[in-house]
Amino acid sequence: MPIPPVPIGDYGLLGDTRTALLVSGSGSIDWMCAPAFDSPPVFGRLVGGPGAGSFRVGPARPSTLVSRRYRGDSATLETVWAADGGRLTLTEAMVAEVSGRLLPTSLLVRRLAAEGQPVEVEVHYDPRPARPRECRWSRRNGHLVCESGPLALSLRCEPTLQLEPGTPVRAVVAPGRPLTLVLGVAYGEPLVYVDPAAAWELVAADEARWEAWAAEIVSDLPFRPAVVRSLLTLRLLTYSPSGAPVAAPTTSLPENPGGVRNWDYRFTWPRDASIGVATFLGVGKTREAGSFLSWLLHASRLARPRLPALLTLMGRTVPRERELAWPGYAGSTPVRLGNLAAEQHQLDGYGWVLDAAWVFEKGGHRLYSETWRAMRAFADLVAARWREPDAGIWEVRGSPAHHVHSKLMGWLALDRALRLAERHRVSRGRRRRWEQARAALAAEVRERGVDAATGSYARAYGADDVDAALLMLPLLGFDDPASPRVRATIDRIRSELSAGDDGLVYRYPPGRDGLPGTEGAFLPCSFWLVQALALTGRRDEAVAVFSSLLERSTPLGLYAEELDPETGEQLGNFPQALTHAALVQAALALRDTAGTGQGRGA
């Protein structure tokens, strides 16, 4: 019988804001791309099977997992096993910076320490770089070095073990004599060789840096530990060289295990970057918010006034989608590289981007003139094209439609452009075009986007169902949050798209996307429900839903894109930046509605 895969939610995240890795509770790194999030995997077992490489350190014999946690508000992961009559602790981290600067190479440090009794451990180092047949192995100054084209890896351990790639090696770790392994990654430049003792000191400094970063987050957040962990995750999923947020560090983790709903998320969606602006501004992290907005300006320059649905981390066109002959996670094929959604027209993206610019300026941060020119161009395009159907926020691979959420976000783009125009120079003719388009769009949505039978907004013009993206309504200013239409929409989503009694919702009616199989509850929408409830005067309900959703996280406080409502298993690419951003925004909504007479909350 085939060995069942490690549950997606069993993985922990380590990262250095250039790339990230997933490590299981057994100490196996089963996914890591190098040198960047969107590079080919060096360890790809997660979706490529054993032949795609992994890097395990842990007990050599059967053991019991005692605990697993991040140390404080840091990115250092600690795993403890009971083994051989003693305890074995694996402490590991990727060092991101030294003295405020990014290291020239990625550096992973893993240390095994025993307590009580000596513990026999196993080290299985099996990297599979992009060009494995071209890989040249050598030993230099105690380092095991692999060179594959411009990519180079070096591994050193102290005490020294005679490691061979692909061959498990056993050793005994005695109390007081830890085993430290240091993996360096370089691309197109010389490797930096770091002594294990020095690397361990860098981990302590890096841990302190993350703790200091977290301490700067505003203190008045409800459910603060979960919010801080989500913010740390968002920061780890930000590509520091450009400021771009990656949607997830993985590709092809399935929404439906064994099925075809497997997508590559190792890119940046302007929508997600825009949400990140508001998220970080709301917790006092203005530098991160400005970084996201700068990336948006840079990334859109070549396609402007069109805004691509997604871009690479450096703002380039996403590669054409192709498939790998890999077995996939739990037999979920195809395994995809690239994303076809990059070619879609998605009207909603313009609304998210212009709203982010407005939120940034409203927060006291003046837009540069070039940024304002970009925003004007986006608003002009919306004014010219809002009557066209689009692919919608969920990127359904079918015929375009008049999605109501897209139209609402088109209205938002024009509304925010007009608000920004009060602070920036704009011609009368342009302002008038925006005003006319905004009014016409609003009138059409109210005429064609409302379901007469229920009084709620509909998923699309003429549709008799709803879309969970409509939970954004109370935030937009398009309609009074207390209006019967808005309340009816929220109630209908909770009723018709419910995936359980704890606030989990599907993003649209199952079976409406033209793909075989089903999918799980969509976690960002579930957190959007919290926002919608809080902003429509139902804070007690919002707190209850939020509390329930927090119980759905992994033990390390991480979330995928979706969740199986019956088993609680995380589904889809992991961890998912949009889910964590939605969690933070839900907490901000609870904070901002505290004292409204809707209960004490948290």
Secondary structure, 3 states (H helix, E strand, C coil): CCCCCCCHHHCEEEECCCCEEEECCCCEEEEEECCCCCCCEEECHHHHCHHHCEEEEEECCCCEEEEEEECCCCCCEEEEEEECCEEEEEEEEEEEEECCEEEEEEEEEEEEEEECCCEEEEEEEECCCCCHHHCEEEEECCEEEEEECCEEEEEEEECCCCCECCECEEEEEECCECEEEEEEEEECCCCCCCCHHHHHHHHHHHHHHHHHHHHCCCCCCCCHHHHHHHHHHHHHCEECCCCEECCCCCECCCCCCCCCCCCECCCECHHHHHHHHHHHHHCCCHHHHHHHHHHHHHHCCCCCCCCCCCECCCCCCCCCCEEECCCCHHHCCCEEECCHHHHCCCCHHHHHHHHHHHHHHHCCCCCCHHHHHHHHHHHHHHHHHCCCCECCCCCCCCCCECEHHHHHHHHHHHHHHHHHHCCCCCCHHHHHHHHHHHHHHHHHHHHHCEECCCCEECCECCCCCCCHHHHHHHHHCCCCCCCHHHHHHHHHHHHHCECCCCCCECCCCCCCCCCCCCCCEEHHHHHHHHHHHHHCCCHHHHHHHHHHHHCCCCCCCCCCCEECCCCCCEECCCCCHHHHHHHHHHHHHHHHCCCCCCCCCC
